[in-house]
Amino acid sequence: MRAVGYTRVSTAAQATEDRVSLTEQQTDIQAYSDSKGYELVSWYSDVGSGASKRRKEFQRMLKGAREYEFDVIIAWKSDRLARGIHPYAALSEALEGTNIAIEGVKDVLDAKIMPIMAAIGKLELDNIRERARMGLRGRAHQGKAPSLIKFGYSKDAEGFPIINEVEAAVIR
């Protein structure tokens, strides 16, 4: 079977981390493919939100599916492919009428439950965003700078923003 590997992380920083970096995902996908006796014919890797279907490599993979370039898509987990109904719908539409399978290394990818998993992934993403906003609001109510502060500012010992005169001179 001709297989392709699909990897994705949300941020450029994650692309270099060891937790679920692209390299770690690829290593697991390669081992999975080898254990199944598949031939990995291509890789698709994106850095960006799984809630978007506008990922460049994701779109290239969908095009390859429509052109029958492979028989199976292997993803590390379902949320690497889609974290929402819209990207899942694009994937489902591209695979409709083909015999292309989707398999996961860390979870079972069943076409019957993939829409549910995509919806749960979107809910999880929304919850992460809400918790991050809540943390930012809490810091703002305390008069503290967000954890990532803008160029021209630093934090004092208590976490309050102060002007960084060296950087402020560049801005001025």
CNS distance restraints for C-alpha pairs under 8 A (distance, minus, plus):
assign (resid   1 and name CA) (resid  37 and name CA) 7.69 0.50 0.50
assign (resid   1 and name CA) (resid  38 and name CA) 5.10 0.50 0.50
assign (resid   1 and name CA) (resid  39 and name CA) 6.10 0.50 0.50
assign (resid   1 and name CA) (resid  70 and name CA) 7.68 0.50 0.50
assign (resid   1 and name CA) (resid  71 and name CA) 5.97 0.50 0.50
assign (resid   1 and name CA) (resid  72 and name CA) 7.27 0.50 0.50
assign (resid   2 and name CA) (resid  38 and name CA) 6.12 0.50 0.50
assign (resid   2 and name CA) (resid  39 and name CA) 5.06 0.50 0.50
assign (resid   2 and name CA) (resid  40 and name CA) 6.07 0.50 0.50
assign (resid   2 and name CA) (resid  41 and name CA) 6.11 0.50 0.50
assign (resid   2 and name CA) (resid  69 and name CA) 7.96 0.50 0.50
assign (resid   2 and name CA) (resid  70 and name CA) 4.91 0.50 0.50
assign (resid   2 and name CA) (resid  71 and name CA) 5.20 0.50 0.50
assign (resid   2 and name CA) (resid  72 and name CA) 6.53 0.50 0.50
assign (resid   3 and name CA) (resid  33 and name CA) 7.60 0.50 0.50
assign (resid   3 and name CA) (resid  38 and name CA) 6.10 0.50 0.50
assign (resid   3 and name CA) (resid  39 and name CA) 5.73 0.50 0.50
assign (resid   3 and name CA) (resid  40 and name CA) 4.67 0.50 0.50
assign (resid   3 and name CA) (resid  41 and name CA) 5.89 0.50 0.50
assign (resid   3 and name CA) (resid  42 and name CA) 7.25 0.50 0.50
assign (resid   3 and name CA) (resid  70 and name CA) 5.67 0.50 0.50
assign (resid   3 and name CA) (resid  71 and name CA) 5.85 0.50 0.50
assign (resid   3 and name CA) (resid  72 and name CA) 4.78 0.50 0.50
assign (resid   3 and name CA) (resid  73 and name CA) 5.84 0.50 0.50
assign (resid   3 and name CA) (resid  74 and name CA) 6.95 0.50 0.50
assign (resid   4 and name CA) (resid  40 and name CA) 5.42 0.50 0.50
assign (resid   4 and name CA) (resid  41 and name CA) 5.80 0.50 0.50
assign (resid   4 and name CA) (resid  42 and name CA) 4.88 0.50 0.50
assign (resid   4 and name CA) (resid  43 and name CA) 5.57 0.50 0.50
assign (resid   4 and name CA) (resid  44 and name CA) 7.45 0.50 0.50
assign (resid   4 and name CA) (resid  70 and name CA) 6.79 0.50 0.50
assign (resid   4 and name CA) (resid  72 and name CA) 6.46 0.50 0.50
assign (resid   4 and name CA) (resid  73 and name CA) 5.10 0.50 0.50
assign (resid   4 and name CA) (resid  74 and name CA) 6.08 0.50 0.50
assign (resid   5 and name CA) (resid  26 and name CA) 7.26 0.50 0.50
assign (resid   5 and name CA) (resid  29 and name CA) 6.51 0.50 0.50
assign (resid   5 and name CA) (resid  30 and name CA) 7.94 0.50 0.50
assign (resid   5 and name CA) (resid  40 and name CA) 7.12 0.50 0.50
assign (resid   5 and name CA) (resid  42 and name CA) 6.56 0.50 0.50
assign (resid   5 and name CA) (resid  43 and name CA) 4.83 0.50 0.50
assign (resid   5 and name CA) (resid  44 and name CA) 6.16 0.50 0.50
assign (resid   5 and name CA) (resid  73 and name CA) 6.04 0.50 0.50
assign (resid   5 and name CA) (resid  74 and name CA) 4.89 0.50 0.50
assign (resid   5 and name CA) (resid  75 and name CA) 6.01 0.50 0.50
assign (resid   6 and name CA) (resid  43 and name CA) 6.05 0.50 0.50
assign (resid   6 and name CA) (resid  44 and name CA) 4.81 0.50 0.50
assign (resid   6 and name CA) (resid  45 and name CA) 5.79 0.50 0.50
assign (resid   6 and name CA) (resid  58 and name CA) 7.94 0.50 0.50
assign (resid   6 and name CA) (resid  73 and name CA) 6.97 0.50 0.50
assign (resid   6 and name CA) (resid  74 and name CA) 6.12 0.50 0.50
assign (resid   6 and name CA) (resid  75 and name CA) 5.02 0.50 0.50
assign (resid   6 and name CA) (resid  76 and name CA) 7.49 0.50 0.50
assign (resid   6 and name CA) (resid  80 and name CA) 7.73 0.50 0.50
assign (resid   6 and name CA) (resid  81 and name CA) 7.38 0.50 0.50
assign (resid   7 and name CA) (resid  22 and name CA) 5.94 0.50 0.50
assign (resid   7 and name CA) (resid  25 and name CA) 6.28 0.50 0.50
assign (resid   7 and name CA) (resid  26 and name CA) 6.88 0.50 0.50
assign (resid   7 and name CA) (resid  43 and name CA) 7.94 0.50 0.50
assign (resid   7 and name CA) (resid  44 and name CA) 6.36 0.50 0.50
assign (resid   7 and name CA) (resid  45 and name CA) 4.72 0.50 0.50
assign (resid   7 and name CA) (resid  46 and name CA) 6.48 0.50 0.50
assign (resid   7 and name CA) (resid  75 and name CA) 6.26 0.50 0.50
assign (resid   7 and name CA) (resid  76 and name CA) 6.76 0.50 0.50
assign (resid   7 and name CA) (resid  80 and name CA) 6.36 0.50 0.50
assign (resid   7 and name CA) (resid  81 and name CA) 7.80 0.50 0.50
assign (resid   8 and name CA) (resid  22 and name CA) 6.45 0.50 0.50
assign (resid   8 and name CA) (resid  45 and name CA) 5.55 0.50 0.50
assign (resid   8 and name CA) (resid  46 and name CA) 4.74 0.50 0.50
assign (resid   8 and name CA) (resid  47 and name CA) 5.67 0.50 0.50
assign (resid   8 and name CA) (resid  48 and name CA) 7.15 0.50 0.50
assign (resid   8 and name CA) (resid  50 and name CA) 7.73 0.50 0.50
assign (resid   8 and name CA) (resid  80 and name CA) 5.40 0.50 0.50
assign (resid   8 and name CA) (resid  81 and name CA) 7.47 0.50 0.50
assign (resid   9 and name CA) (resid  14 and name CA) 6.10 0.50 0.50
assign (resid   9 and name CA) (resid  15 and name CA) 6.09 0.50 0.50
assign (resid   9 and name CA) (resid  20 and name CA) 7.45 0.50 0.50
assign (resid   9 and name CA) (resid  21 and name CA) 6.77 0.50 0.50
assign (resid   9 and name CA) (resid  22 and name CA) 6.78 0.50 0.50
assign (resid   9 and name CA) (resid  46 and name CA) 6.65 0.50 0.50
assign (resid   9 and name CA) (resid  47 and name CA) 5.06 0.50 0.50
assign (resid   9 and name CA) (resid  48 and name CA) 6.20 0.50 0.50
assign (resid   9 and name CA) (resid  49 and name CA) 7.44 0.50 0.50
assign (resid   9 and name CA) (resid  80 and name CA) 7.28 0.50 0.50
assign (resid  10 and name CA) (resid  14 and name CA) 6.84 0.50 0.50
assign (resid  10 and name CA) (resid  47 and name CA) 5.42 0.50 0.50
assign (resid  10 and name CA) (resid  48 and name CA) 4.36 0.50 0.50
assign (resid  10 and name CA) (resid  49 and name CA) 4.95 0.50 0.50
assign (resid  10 and name CA) (resid  50 and name CA) 7.16 0.50 0.50
assign (resid  11 and name CA) (resid  15 and name CA) 6.59 0.50 0.50
assign (resid  11 and name CA) (resid  47 and name CA) 5.80 0.50 0.50
assign (resid  11 and name CA) (resid  48 and name CA) 5.95 0.50 0.50
assign (resid  11 and name CA) (resid  49 and name CA) 7.88 0.50 0.50
assign (resid  12 and name CA) (resid  16 and name CA) 7.16 0.50 0.50
assign (resid  12 and name CA) (resid  47 and name CA) 6.27 0.50 0.50
assign (resid  13 and name CA) (resid  17 and name CA) 6.62 0.50 0.50
assign (resid  14 and name CA) (resid  19 and name CA) 7.98 0.50 0.50
assign (resid  14 and name CA) (resid  20 and name CA) 7.28 0.50 0.50
assign (resid  14 and name CA) (resid  21 and name CA) 5.79 0.50 0.50
assign (resid  15 and name CA) (resid  20 and name CA) 7.97 0.50 0.50
assign (resid  15 and name CA) (resid  21 and name CA) 4.87 0.50 0.50
assign (resid  15 and name CA) (resid  22 and name CA) 5.62 0.50 0.50
assign (resid  15 and name CA) (resid  23 and name CA) 7.94 0.50 0.50
assign (resid  15 and name CA) (resid  47 and name CA) 7.14 0.50 0.50
assign (resid  16 and name CA) (resid  21 and name CA) 5.87 0.50 0.50
assign (resid  16 and name CA) (resid  22 and name CA) 7.55 0.50 0.50
assign (resid  17 and name CA) (resid  21 and name CA) 5.29 0.50 0.50
assign (resid  18 and name CA) (resid  24 and name CA) 6.77 0.50 0.50
assign (resid  19 and name CA) (resid  24 and name CA) 7.43 0.50 0.50
assign (resid  20 and name CA) (resid  24 and name CA) 5.93 0.50 0.50
assign (resid  20 and name CA) (resid  25 and name CA) 6.26 0.50 0.50
assign (resid  21 and name CA) (resid  25 and name CA) 6.27 0.50 0.50
assign (resid  22 and name CA) (resid  26 and name CA) 6.09 0.50 0.50
assign (resid  22 and name CA) (resid  45 and name CA) 7.32 0.50 0.50
assign (resid  23 and name CA) (resid  27 and name CA) 6.16 0.50 0.50
assign (resid  24 and name CA) (resid  28 and name CA) 6.37 0.50 0.50
assign (resid  25 and name CA) (resid  29 and name CA) 6.11 0.50 0.50
assign (resid  25 and name CA) (resid  76 and name CA) 5.80 0.50 0.50
assign (resid  26 and name CA) (resid  30 and name CA) 5.94 0.50 0.50
assign (resid  26 and name CA) (resid  76 and name CA) 7.97 0.50 0.50
assign (resid  27 and name CA) (resid  31 and name CA) 6.30 0.50 0.50
assign (resid  28 and name CA) (resid  32 and name CA) 6.13 0.50 0.50
assign (resid  28 and name CA) (resid  76 and name CA) 7.16 0.50 0.50
assign (resid  28 and name CA) (resid 105 and name CA) 6.99 0.50 0.50
assign (resid  29 and name CA) (resid  33 and name CA) 6.00 0.50 0.50
assign (resid  29 and name CA) (resid  74 and name CA) 6.70 0.50 0.50
assign (resid  29 and name CA) (resid  75 and name CA) 6.96 0.50 0.50
assign (resid  29 and name CA) (resid  76 and name CA) 6.33 0.50 0.50
assign (resid  29 and name CA) (resid 105 and name CA) 6.40 0.50 0.50
assign (resid  30 and name CA) (resid  34 and name CA) 6.10 0.50 0.50
assign (resid  30 and name CA) (resid  40 and name CA) 7.65 0.50 0.50
assign (resid  31 and name CA) (resid  35 and name CA) 6.15 0.50 0.50
assign (resid  32 and name CA) (resid  36 and name CA) 6.39 0.50 0.50
assign (resid  32 and name CA) (resid 105 and name CA) 6.46 0.50 0.50
assign (resid  33 and name CA) (resid  37 and name CA) 6.17 0.50 0.50
assign (resid  33 and name CA) (resid  38 and name CA) 5.12 0.50 0.50
assign (resid  33 and name CA) (resid  39 and name CA) 7.12 0.50 0.50
assign (resid  33 and name CA) (resid  40 and name CA) 7.00 0.50 0.50
assign (resid  33 and name CA) (resid  74 and name CA) 7.92 0.50 0.50
assign (resid  34 and name CA) (resid  38 and name CA) 6.01 0.50 0.50
assign (resid  34 and name CA) (resid  39 and name CA) 7.66 0.50 0.50
assign (resid  41 and name CA) (resid  70 and name CA) 7.58 0.50 0.50
assign (resid  44 and name CA) (resid  57 and name CA) 5.34 0.50 0.50
assign (resid  44 and name CA) (resid  58 and name CA) 6.87 0.50 0.50
assign (resid  44 and name CA) (resid  60 and name CA) 7.85 0.50 0.50
assign (resid  44 and name CA) (resid  61 and name CA) 6.68 0.50 0.50
assign (resid  45 and name CA) (resid  57 and name CA) 5.93 0.50 0.50
assign (resid  45 and name CA) (resid  58 and name CA) 7.66 0.50 0.50
assign (resid  46 and name CA) (resid  55 and name CA) 6.53 0.50 0.50
assign (resid  46 and name CA) (resid  56 and name CA) 7.08 0.50 0.50
assign (resid  46 and name CA) (resid  57 and name CA) 5.82 0.50 0.50
assign (resid  46 and name CA) (resid  58 and name CA) 7.11 0.50 0.50
assign (resid  47 and name CA) (resid  55 and name CA) 7.99 0.50 0.50
assign (resid  48 and name CA) (resid  52 and name CA) 7.85 0.50 0.50
assign (resid  48 and name CA) (resid  55 and name CA) 6.90 0.50 0.50
assign (resid  49 and name CA) (resid  83 and name CA) 7.87 0.50 0.50
assign (resid  50 and name CA) (resid  79 and name CA) 6.85 0.50 0.50
assign (resid  50 and name CA) (resid  80 and name CA) 6.38 0.50 0.50
assign (resid  50 and name CA) (resid  81 and name CA) 6.46 0.50 0.50
assign (resid  50 and name CA) (resid  82 and name CA) 4.98 0.50 0.50
assign (resid  50 and name CA) (resid  83 and name CA) 4.75 0.50 0.50
assign (resid  50 and name CA) (resid  84 and name CA) 7.27 0.50 0.50
assign (resid  50 and name CA) (resid  87 and name CA) 7.50 0.50 0.50
assign (resid  51 and name CA) (resid  82 and name CA) 6.19 0.50 0.50
assign (resid  51 and name CA) (resid  83 and name CA) 4.59 0.50 0.50
assign (resid  51 and name CA) (resid  84 and name CA) 5.08 0.50 0.50
assign (resid  51 and name CA) (resid  86 and name CA) 7.47 0.50 0.50
assign (resid  51 and name CA) (resid  87 and name CA) 6.51 0.50 0.50
assign (resid  51 and name CA) (resid 122 and name CA) 6.60 0.50 0.50
assign (resid  52 and name CA) (resid  82 and name CA) 7.85 0.50 0.50
assign (resid  52 and name CA) (resid  83 and name CA) 7.85 0.50 0.50
assign (resid  52 and name CA) (resid  84 and name CA) 7.80 0.50 0.50
assign (resid  52 and name CA) (resid  86 and name CA) 7.37 0.50 0.50
assign (resid  52 and name CA) (resid  87 and name CA) 6.00 0.50 0.50
assign (resid  53 and name CA) (resid  58 and name CA) 7.21 0.50 0.50
assign (resid  53 and name CA) (resid  59 and name CA) 7.37 0.50 0.50
assign (resid  53 and name CA) (resid  82 and name CA) 7.92 0.50 0.50
assign (resid  53 and name CA) (resid  86 and name CA) 6.57 0.50 0.50
assign (resid  53 and name CA) (resid  87 and name CA) 4.33 0.50 0.50
assign (resid  53 and name CA) (resid  88 and name CA) 7.99 0.50 0.50
assign (resid  53 and name CA) (resid  90 and name CA) 6.98 0.50 0.50
assign (resid  54 and name CA) (resid  58 and name CA) 7.44 0.50 0.50
assign (resid  54 and name CA) (resid  59 and name CA) 6.76 0.50 0.50
assign (resid  55 and name CA) (resid  59 and name CA) 6.15 0.50 0.50
assign (resid  56 and name CA) (resid  60 and name CA) 6.28 0.50 0.50
assign (resid  57 and name CA) (resid  61 and name CA) 6.06 0.50 0.50
assign (resid  58 and name CA) (resid  62 and name CA) 6.30 0.50 0.50
assign (resid  58 and name CA) (resid  81 and name CA) 7.97 0.50 0.50
assign (resid  59 and name CA) (resid  63 and name CA) 6.25 0.50 0.50
assign (resid  60 and name CA) (resid  64 and name CA) 6.27 0.50 0.50
assign (resid  61 and name CA) (resid  65 and name CA) 6.21 0.50 0.50
assign (resid  62 and name CA) (resid  66 and name CA) 6.33 0.50 0.50
assign (resid  62 and name CA) (resid  90 and name CA) 7.93 0.50 0.50
assign (resid  62 and name CA) (resid  91 and name CA) 6.50 0.50 0.50
assign (resid  62 and name CA) (resid  94 and name CA) 5.69 0.50 0.50
assign (resid  62 and name CA) (resid  95 and name CA) 7.82 0.50 0.50
assign (resid  63 and name CA) (resid  67 and name CA) 6.36 0.50 0.50
assign (resid  63 and name CA) (resid  94 and name CA) 7.48 0.50 0.50
assign (resid  64 and name CA) (resid  68 and name CA) 6.20 0.50 0.50
assign (resid  64 and name CA) (resid  69 and name CA) 5.29 0.50 0.50
assign (resid  64 and name CA) (resid  70 and name CA) 7.35 0.50 0.50
assign (resid  65 and name CA) (resid  69 and name CA) 6.05 0.50 0.50
assign (resid  65 and name CA) (resid  70 and name CA) 6.64 0.50 0.50
assign (resid  65 and name CA) (resid  94 and name CA) 6.38 0.50 0.50
assign (resid  65 and name CA) (resid  95 and name CA) 6.44 0.50 0.50
assign (resid  65 and name CA) (resid 100 and name CA) 7.39 0.50 0.50
assign (resid  66 and name CA) (resid  94 and name CA) 5.74 0.50 0.50
assign (resid  66 and name CA) (resid  95 and name CA) 6.89 0.50 0.50
assign (resid  66 and name CA) (resid  98 and name CA) 7.92 0.50 0.50
assign (resid  68 and name CA) (resid  98 and name CA) 7.76 0.50 0.50
assign (resid  70 and name CA) (resid 100 and name CA) 7.25 0.50 0.50
assign (resid  71 and name CA) (resid  99 and name CA) 7.00 0.50 0.50
assign (resid  71 and name CA) (resid 100 and name CA) 4.73 0.50 0.50
assign (resid  71 and name CA) (resid 101 and name CA) 6.46 0.50 0.50
assign (resid  72 and name CA) (resid 100 and name CA) 5.16 0.50 0.50
assign (resid  72 and name CA) (resid 101 and name CA) 4.57 0.50 0.50
assign (resid  72 and name CA) (resid 102 and name CA) 5.65 0.50 0.50
assign (resid  72 and name CA) (resid 103 and name CA) 7.16 0.50 0.50
assign (resid  73 and name CA) (resid 100 and name CA) 7.34 0.50 0.50
assign (resid  73 and name CA) (resid 101 and name CA) 6.22 0.50 0.50
assign (resid  73 and name CA) (resid 102 and name CA) 4.76 0.50 0.50
assign (resid  73 and name CA) (resid 103 and name CA) 6.17 0.50 0.50
assign (resid  74 and name CA) (resid 102 and name CA) 5.96 0.50 0.50
assign (resid  74 and name CA) (resid 103 and name CA) 4.85 0.50 0.50
assign (resid  74 and name CA) (resid 104 and name CA) 5.61 0.50 0.50
assign (resid  74 and name CA) (resid 105 and name CA) 7.20 0.50 0.50
assign (resid  75 and name CA) (resid  80 and name CA) 6.59 0.50 0.50
assign (resid  75 and name CA) (resid  81 and name CA) 6.80 0.50 0.50
assign (resid  75 and name CA) (resid 102 and name CA) 7.63 0.50 0.50
assign (resid  75 and name CA) (resid 103 and name CA) 6.38 0.50 0.50
assign (resid  75 and name CA) (resid 104 and name CA) 4.95 0.50 0.50
assign (resid  75 and name CA) (resid 105 and name CA) 6.44 0.50 0.50
assign (resid  76 and name CA) (resid  80 and name CA) 6.66 0.50 0.50
assign (resid  76 and name CA) (resid 104 and name CA) 5.40 0.50 0.50
assign (resid  76 and name CA) (resid 105 and name CA) 4.84 0.50 0.50
assign (resid  76 and name CA) (resid 106 and name CA) 5.88 0.50 0.50
assign (resid  76 and name CA) (resid 107 and name CA) 7.86 0.50 0.50
assign (resid  77 and name CA) (resid  81 and name CA) 7.43 0.50 0.50
assign (resid  77 and name CA) (resid 104 and name CA) 5.29 0.50 0.50
assign (resid  77 and name CA) (resid 105 and name CA) 6.24 0.50 0.50
assign (resid  77 and name CA) (resid 106 and name CA) 5.40 0.50 0.50
assign (resid  77 and name CA) (resid 107 and name CA) 5.71 0.50 0.50
assign (resid  78 and name CA) (resid  82 and name CA) 6.56 0.50 0.50
assign (resid  78 and name CA) (resid 104 and name CA) 6.58 0.50 0.50
assign (resid  78 and name CA) (resid 107 and name CA) 6.96 0.50 0.50
assign (resid  78 and name CA) (resid 109 and name CA) 6.48 0.50 0.50
assign (resid  78 and name CA) (resid 114 and name CA) 7.54 0.50 0.50
assign (resid  78 and name CA) (resid 117 and name CA) 7.10 0.50 0.50
assign (resid  78 and name CA) (resid 118 and name CA) 7.53 0.50 0.50
assign (resid  79 and name CA) (resid  83 and name CA) 5.32 0.50 0.50
assign (resid  79 and name CA) (resid 117 and name CA) 7.58 0.50 0.50
assign (resid  79 and name CA) (resid 118 and name CA) 6.83 0.50 0.50
assign (resid  79 and name CA) (resid 121 and name CA) 6.02 0.50 0.50
assign (resid  81 and name CA) (resid  87 and name CA) 7.81 0.50 0.50
assign (resid  81 and name CA) (resid  88 and name CA) 7.59 0.50 0.50
assign (resid  82 and name CA) (resid  87 and name CA) 5.44 0.50 0.50
assign (resid  82 and name CA) (resid  88 and name CA) 5.43 0.50 0.50
assign (resid  82 and name CA) (resid 118 and name CA) 5.63 0.50 0.50
assign (resid  82 and name CA) (resid 121 and name CA) 7.44 0.50 0.50
assign (resid  83 and name CA) (resid  87 and name CA) 7.23 0.50 0.50
assign (resid  83 and name CA) (resid  88 and name CA) 7.67 0.50 0.50
assign (resid  83 and name CA) (resid 117 and name CA) 7.87 0.50 0.50
assign (resid  83 and name CA) (resid 118 and name CA) 4.85 0.50 0.50
assign (resid  83 and name CA) (resid 119 and name CA) 6.74 0.50 0.50
assign (resid  83 and name CA) (resid 120 and name CA) 7.52 0.50 0.50
assign (resid  83 and name CA) (resid 121 and name CA) 4.43 0.50 0.50
assign (resid  83 and name CA) (resid 122 and name CA) 4.73 0.50 0.50
assign (resid  83 and name CA) (resid 125 and name CA) 7.40 0.50 0.50
assign (resid  84 and name CA) (resid  88 and name CA) 6.39 0.50 0.50
assign (resid  84 and name CA) (resid 118 and name CA) 4.61 0.50 0.50
assign (resid  84 and name CA) (resid 119 and name CA) 5.10 0.50 0.50
assign (resid  84 and name CA) (resid 120 and name CA) 7.65 0.50 0.50
assign (resid  84 and name CA) (resid 121 and name CA) 6.20 0.50 0.50
assign (resid  84 and name CA) (resid 122 and name CA) 4.63 0.50 0.50
assign (resid  85 and name CA) (resid  89 and name CA) 5.85 0.50 0.50
assign (resid  85 and name CA) (resid 115 and name CA) 6.49 0.50 0.50
assign (resid  85 and name CA) (resid 118 and name CA) 5.77 0.50 0.50
assign (resid  85 and name CA) (resid 119 and name CA) 5.90 0.50 0.50
assign (resid  85 and name CA) (resid 122 and name CA) 7.83 0.50 0.50
assign (resid  86 and name CA) (resid  90 and name CA) 6.33 0.50 0.50
assign (resid  87 and name CA) (resid  91 and name CA) 6.29 0.50 0.50
assign (resid  88 and name CA) (resid  92 and name CA) 5.99 0.50 0.50
assign (resid  88 and name CA) (resid 114 and name CA) 7.67 0.50 0.50
assign (resid  88 and name CA) (resid 115 and name CA) 6.66 0.50 0.50
assign (resid  88 and name CA) (resid 118 and name CA) 6.48 0.50 0.50
assign (resid  89 and name CA) (resid  93 and name CA) 5.97 0.50 0.50
assign (resid  90 and name CA) (resid  94 and name CA) 6.22 0.50 0.50
assign (resid  91 and name CA) (resid  95 and name CA) 6.29 0.50 0.50
assign (resid  92 and name CA) (resid  96 and name CA) 5.99 0.50 0.50
assign (resid  95 and name CA) (resid  99 and name CA) 7.51 0.50 0.50
assign (resid  95 and name CA) (resid 100 and name CA) 6.35 0.50 0.50
assign (resid 102 and name CA) (resid 109 and name CA) 6.22 0.50 0.50
assign (resid 102 and name CA) (resid 110 and name CA) 7.66 0.50 0.50
assign (resid 102 and name CA) (resid 111 and name CA) 7.96 0.50 0.50
assign (resid 103 and name CA) (resid 108 and name CA) 6.68 0.50 0.50
assign (resid 103 and name CA) (resid 109 and name CA) 5.35 0.50 0.50
assign (resid 103 and name CA) (resid 110 and name CA) 7.96 0.50 0.50
assign (resid 104 and name CA) (resid 108 and name CA) 5.57 0.50 0.50
assign (resid 104 and name CA) (resid 109 and name CA) 5.62 0.50 0.50
assign (resid 109 and name CA) (resid 113 and name CA) 7.51 0.50 0.50
assign (resid 109 and name CA) (resid 114 and name CA) 6.43 0.50 0.50
assign (resid 110 and name CA) (resid 114 and name CA) 5.90 0.50 0.50
assign (resid 111 and name CA) (resid 115 and name CA) 7.61 0.50 0.50
assign (resid 113 and name CA) (resid 117 and name CA) 6.22 0.50 0.50
assign (resid 114 and name CA) (resid 118 and name CA) 5.99 0.50 0.50
assign (resid 115 and name CA) (resid 119 and name CA) 6.19 0.50 0.50
assign (resid 116 and name CA) (resid 120 and name CA) 6.14 0.50 0.50
assign (resid 117 and name CA) (resid 121 and name CA) 6.00 0.50 0.50
assign (resid 118 and name CA) (resid 122 and name CA) 6.26 0.50 0.50
assign (resid 119 and name CA) (resid 123 and name CA) 6.24 0.50 0.50
assign (resid 120 and name CA) (resid 124 and name CA) 6.11 0.50 0.50
assign (resid 121 and name CA) (resid 125 and name CA) 6.15 0.50 0.50
assign (resid 122 and name CA) (resid 126 and name CA) 6.14 0.50 0.50
assign (resid 123 and name CA) (resid 127 and name CA) 6.18 0.50 0.50
assign (resid 124 and name CA) (resid 128 and name CA) 6.22 0.50 0.50
assign (resid 125 and name CA) (resid 129 and name CA) 6.27 0.50 0.50
assign (resid 126 and name CA) (resid 130 and name CA) 6.16 0.50 0.50
assign (resid 127 and name CA) (resid 131 and name CA) 6.16 0.50 0.50
assign (resid 128 and name CA) (resid 132 and name CA) 6.23 0.50 0.50
assign (resid 129 and name CA) (resid 133 and name CA) 6.22 0.50 0.50
assign (resid 130 and name CA) (resid 134 and name CA) 6.08 0.50 0.50
assign (resid 131 and name CA) (resid 135 and name CA) 6.19 0.50 0.50
assign (resid 132 and name CA) (resid 136 and name CA) 6.30 0.50 0.50
assign (resid 133 and name CA) (resid 137 and name CA) 6.10 0.50 0.50
assign (resid 134 and name CA) (resid 138 and name CA) 6.11 0.50 0.50
assign (resid 135 and name CA) (resid 139 and name CA) 6.26 0.50 0.50
assign (resid 136 and name CA) (resid 140 and name CA) 6.14 0.50 0.50
assign (resid 136 and name CA) (resid 146 and name CA) 5.97 0.50 0.50
assign (resid 137 and name CA) (resid 141 and name CA) 6.13 0.50 0.50
assign (resid 138 and name CA) (resid 142 and name CA) 6.40 0.50 0.50
assign (resid 139 and name CA) (resid 143 and name CA) 6.29 0.50 0.50
assign (resid 139 and name CA) (resid 144 and name CA) 5.01 0.50 0.50
assign (resid 139 and name CA) (resid 145 and name CA) 6.52 0.50 0.50
assign (resid 139 and name CA) (resid 146 and name CA) 6.43 0.50 0.50
assign (resid 140 and name CA) (resid 144 and name CA) 5.49 0.50 0.50
assign (resid 140 and name CA) (resid 145 and name CA) 6.65 0.50 0.50
assign (resid 140 and name CA) (resid 146 and name CA) 7.37 0.50 0.50
assign (resid 143 and name CA) (resid 160 and name CA) 6.39 0.50 0.50
assign (resid 144 and name CA) (resid 159 and name CA) 5.52 0.50 0.50
assign (resid 144 and name CA) (resid 160 and name CA) 4.34 0.50 0.50
assign (resid 144 and name CA) (resid 161 and name CA) 6.26 0.50 0.50
assign (resid 145 and name CA) (resid 149 and name CA) 6.37 0.50 0.50
assign (resid 145 and name CA) (resid 155 and name CA) 7.09 0.50 0.50
assign (resid 145 and name CA) (resid 159 and name CA) 6.45 0.50 0.50
assign (resid 145 and name CA) (resid 160 and name CA) 5.63 0.50 0.50
assign (resid 145 and name CA) (resid 161 and name CA) 5.25 0.50 0.50
assign (resid 149 and name CA) (resid 153 and name CA) 6.59 0.50 0.50
assign (resid 149 and name CA) (resid 154 and name CA) 6.97 0.50 0.50
assign (resid 151 and name CA) (resid 167 and name CA) 6.58 0.50 0.50
assign (resid 151 and name CA) (resid 168 and name CA) 7.82 0.50 0.50
assign (resid 152 and name CA) (resid 163 and name CA) 6.14 0.50 0.50
assign (resid 152 and name CA) (resid 164 and name CA) 5.27 0.50 0.50
assign (resid 152 and name CA) (resid 165 and name CA) 7.19 0.50 0.50
assign (resid 152 and name CA) (resid 166 and name CA) 7.64 0.50 0.50
assign (resid 152 and name CA) (resid 167 and name CA) 4.52 0.50 0.50
assign (resid 152 and name CA) (resid 168 and name CA) 4.54 0.50 0.50
assign (resid 152 and name CA) (resid 171 and name CA) 7.01 0.50 0.50
assign (resid 153 and name CA) (resid 161 and name CA) 6.35 0.50 0.50
assign (resid 153 and name CA) (resid 162 and name CA) 5.58 0.50 0.50
assign (resid 153 and name CA) (resid 163 and name CA) 4.50 0.50 0.50
assign (resid 153 and name CA) (resid 164 and name CA) 4.74 0.50 0.50
assign (resid 153 and name CA) (resid 167 and name CA) 7.37 0.50 0.50
assign (resid 153 and name CA) (resid 168 and name CA) 7.42 0.50 0.50
assign (resid 154 and name CA) (resid 161 and name CA) 5.74 0.50 0.50
assign (resid 154 and name CA) (resid 162 and name CA) 5.36 0.50 0.50
assign (resid 154 and name CA) (resid 163 and name CA) 6.15 0.50 0.50
assign (resid 154 and name CA) (resid 164 and name CA) 5.58 0.50 0.50
assign (resid 155 and name CA) (resid 159 and name CA) 5.02 0.50 0.50
assign (resid 155 and name CA) (resid 160 and name CA) 5.24 0.50 0.50
assign (resid 155 and name CA) (resid 161 and name CA) 4.61 0.50 0.50
assign (resid 155 and name CA) (resid 162 and name CA) 5.67 0.50 0.50
assign (resid 156 and name CA) (resid 160 and name CA) 5.41 0.50 0.50
assign (resid 156 and name CA) (resid 161 and name CA) 6.43 0.50 0.50
assign (resid 156 and name CA) (resid 162 and name CA) 6.48 0.50 0.50
assign (resid 163 and name CA) (resid 168 and name CA) 6.88 0.50 0.50
assign (resid 164 and name CA) (resid 168 and name CA) 5.83 0.50 0.50
assign (resid 165 and name CA) (resid 169 and name CA) 6.00 0.50 0.50
assign (resid 166 and name CA) (resid 170 and name CA) 6.92 0.50 0.50
assign (resid 167 and name CA) (resid 171 and name CA) 6.56 0.50 0.50
assign (resid 168 and name CA) (resid 172 and name CA) 6.11 0.50 0.50
